[in-house]
C-alpha cells in the first residue's frame, strides 16, 4: 500500500469555505459533473481502505 500526500494553494474569488466543501467534502460528486469527459468509465471496488488522519472544517484542512 502506498500513502499519498499533497498540498495545494489556489487563489480564487470563491470563498475558502465553499472551495473546501466542494473539493474535500463533496468531491466525489463534483468532479464527474464539471469534468464528464475526463472520466470515461468507473469500476466499483469490492473493498477499499480510506484513511483521513484529521479533518478540520474551521481551518479548511
C-alpha positions, -999 to +999 in steps of 0.1 A: +000+000+000+012+035-008+005+067+011-001+098-010+001+133+004-004+165-014-008+202-007-024+228-030-028+265-027-052+283-051-061+320-054-098+323-062-127+347-059-147+319-043-146+317-005-123+292+011-153+276+029-171+270-004-140+256-021-133+233+008-168+220+008-169+214-029-135+197-033-130+180+000-164+172+015-184+168-018-155+160-042-169+126-052-200+142-067-184+174-081-156+161-103-178+139-126-202+169-130-176+195-140-153+172-160-175+145-175-151+139-205-122+132-181-140+102-166-148+076-192-156+047-170-159+039-133-155+005-118-170-005-084-144-017-060-153-046-038-132-032-009-111-002-002-093+014+027-097+052+031-080+070+060-083+106+070-060+115+098-078+147+106-104+169+091-107+205+104-137+223+088-129+256+106-093+257+093-102+240+060-075+213+064 
